[in-house]
Structure formats: C-alpha cells, structure tokens
C-alpha cells in the first residue's frame, strides 16, 4: 500500500524503520541461520498451532487443505487443555480422510504460557508456526519463531498499542532479512473479487474516492460476566479476551480491523487522523472495557473520509458492509460478510442494501455497472495457498508491516473514541502507553496486567477525563 502521499507520515515511518535495529527484542536475533527452503511440491512442511481457539483451529484446517505439497500438523499449544483437546478433535474429524496429515501425540501437546516454545521445538527451520493466541502475546512468540528460523502465519490484529506496533514492525524487518515468509490474517487482501475491484478503482472506474463508509453492527460481543470460582483472574481474562484491551484491543481492534483495512486498501493510503465518539450504555453486570457503540471519522491524506460505525447491542438494526463513493460512481467492497464479498460497481451513489442471504442482488439493475462472478473462493483458504506457495518457491512474502499498520489504524480509531481526542497516525505510533509491558513474564498462577479496582470493576475508558491514555 502506498501511504507516502503524506510527507510527514512517510518521514516518521522511514525514521522508525531506520531505528528499528536498535530494538532490544530484535537485536538478539542477529546471526540466525537462513531457513531451509522447501523445494516446490516435494518437501514436507510441518506445522505447529499455538492458540487453539476457533480461528486457530480454522487456520490449521486451511493449512492442511493446501494442495501444493505434503503438509502435516505435528504440535499444538494453548493455556487451556480443553481448548487444545477440542481443537484436535475437530481437526481430526474434519480431515478424517487425511489422518496422515495430523500427527499430534500427547507428548507434542503443550499447555502453559511457555507452551509455544515446546511446540516450536517440534519444528525444523523452514517449517510453519501458526500464532493464533490473543494479540497481546504476538510479539513474544513472533520473536521466538524468528530465532528458530520458522515461517509464520499470525492472526490479526498483530498489536494493540503503539509500543507493540513498533516492536512488530521491527521484527517484521528482521524476518525479511532472514528470508522468512510471514502471513497475517487479513484475508480480504487475498479475495480475488476485491483484488479486481481494487484494480478497477485504480483505473478510475468510480473516479476519485471522496468518501467511504463501513458498518459492523451486531447483536453483541466482548462481554465478561463476573469471574466464577475456581479460575484465576489472569486465566479468566484470557478466556474472555475480547473483553479486555490489553489482550485484544477489544471488539474495536478485533472485529473492525478488516473493514478499516479493506477500505484503506481501496483508497491506497492509510488515514492520517481519527475523530470518534462512543459510549457504554447498558452492559449489565459485564466487567469488560468495551463501548457499546463506536462512530469514527477517519481522514486520509487528500482529505477523503471513511465513516466507520460499530455497534454491539441486541435488538437493534444489524449491518455488515463497506462502500466506496467516487466522483464517477460507487463500489460495494463488502456486501454482508467477509466471504463472499460480492463486490460491485454502480453508476451514481444509490447502492442497494443487502442485509441477509434472502436479499438477492438485482443483476438487472440499470445502475449496476459490474459485479464479480459468483461463486467466490474463500479468502481464508487463498491466504494459506499463497503463503505455502511462497514458502515452497522461496519467493518474498512478508505481510507484517501492512498488518501492523492496519492494527495501528484500528487502535487509532479506538483511542480517539476512548479518549475523546483527535488521534493522528503518528500520535498512535509514538504513544508510550503499553497495555501489558510484562506480558513475556506471565505465569499460570501469576497476576494479570489488569486488576480490579476498589469498586470491584475493571477500569474503563473515560473520554475527556482520561485524554492521554485509554484507561
């Protein structure tokens, strides 16, 4: 993505990359051997899964579904034994006709905060580790993977604050130096329909983009009822990670990043600032840190806007869509889900709203100029096909910087809502509030980076009261 149209923004990024070698977490990696290169279609690729929740299990399944050569899941790690067990059972059932692709005996099942180390020990340089834990742990595990000479697939977001974003970008550069291939789970970038839409927009089919709008308004998410007996505060928070900013960036970063990223892709730039509102209205006895509603105005270098609307409430209008409006027409970037995208271009600005599977797209609409043919391939599978192909063919493949910048832009909008301030890209990048500075030292029976207050509640954002940090 070209975001250099803002000189100050481009300069700050160049300065950052120039200084990234000074990051202590990265400098220790000097001298790591280049990874083993897998010959095209001939060598076995071993995979380890770290983080056995729904997305991690899905990613492992997609890895096993690639067809460019032999690939086997050999190790798994999580902090919850039940999650690991359920994940392995699900994968074994889904790939019942390919049992040779799943070889995870008890001795290669690792539980605990250091389980990722055991899982990676089961791999050889040039193999692949999937990092699908909450993003708070991403930089710690990515650093270890680089030291082991492993290719990586990591879920989004890759960071949740300024310090960890800077750390991830620096680590991404180190991975590039080692010729390691790294995929980031912003799968929409691999959608064939959206790729064609991007090219059509670049050719001027809708003119200059002047505004975009995106919606992810659902019935709920990111809540955390009072902690039950028999579980530590730390483990309780990890089990409800969408509820806590230090773990996930909350629902804003985890849910909204995809549409913010896809709109910025179509605009071919990152926003330079965000202004936002939001609030907690009625979350019952939930102890989470999220708002119920978020409304963000992102501004791009040329002054164009992205208006993002997020809501997590039951009983209200739901919508999941993204649109671009240009001087010569408009485009649908997302229709009602990540897949299928059902991208389209219209004359004028009147775009029909498609809310459910029952709402058919009118292909006879006189204003419909182009629609990507259906059905579409699943971009979550495509991102794995592309990553594995790059590994086997030893082609450059590193999505870390883009993934970190997308994560930062999500954090920028979130912080604008949580503080009530206008937040710029550079302010977010250089913000020194690290949510969990000791995340690499956590233990199963140790304290959490986030503690209950005297009122028995966790701190929540207070716009206008806390203006320099989110809580």
Secondary structure, DSSP 8 states (H G I E B T S, - for coil): ---TTSHHHHHHHHHHHHHGGG-HHHHTTTT--------TTTS-EEEEEE--SHHHHHHHHHHHT--SS-EEEEEEEES-HHHHHHHHHHHHHHTGGGGGGB---GGGEEESTTHHHHHHHTS-TT-EEEE-S-GGGHHHHHHHHHHTT-EEEE-S-S-SSHHHHHHHHHHHHHHHHTT--EEES-GGGG-HHHHHHHHHHHTTTT-SEEEEEEEEEES---------TTS-HHHHHHHTGGG-HHHH-HHHHHHHHHHHHHHHHHHTS--SEEEEEEE----TT------SEEEEEEE-TTS-EEEEEEEE-TTS--EEEEEEEETTEEEEEESSSSSS---EEESSS------STTS---TT-TTEEEE--SS---HHHHHHHHHHHHHHHT---B-HHHHHHHHHHHHHHHHHHHHSS-EEHHHHHH----TTTTGGG--TTS--SS---TTSS-----TTTS-SS--
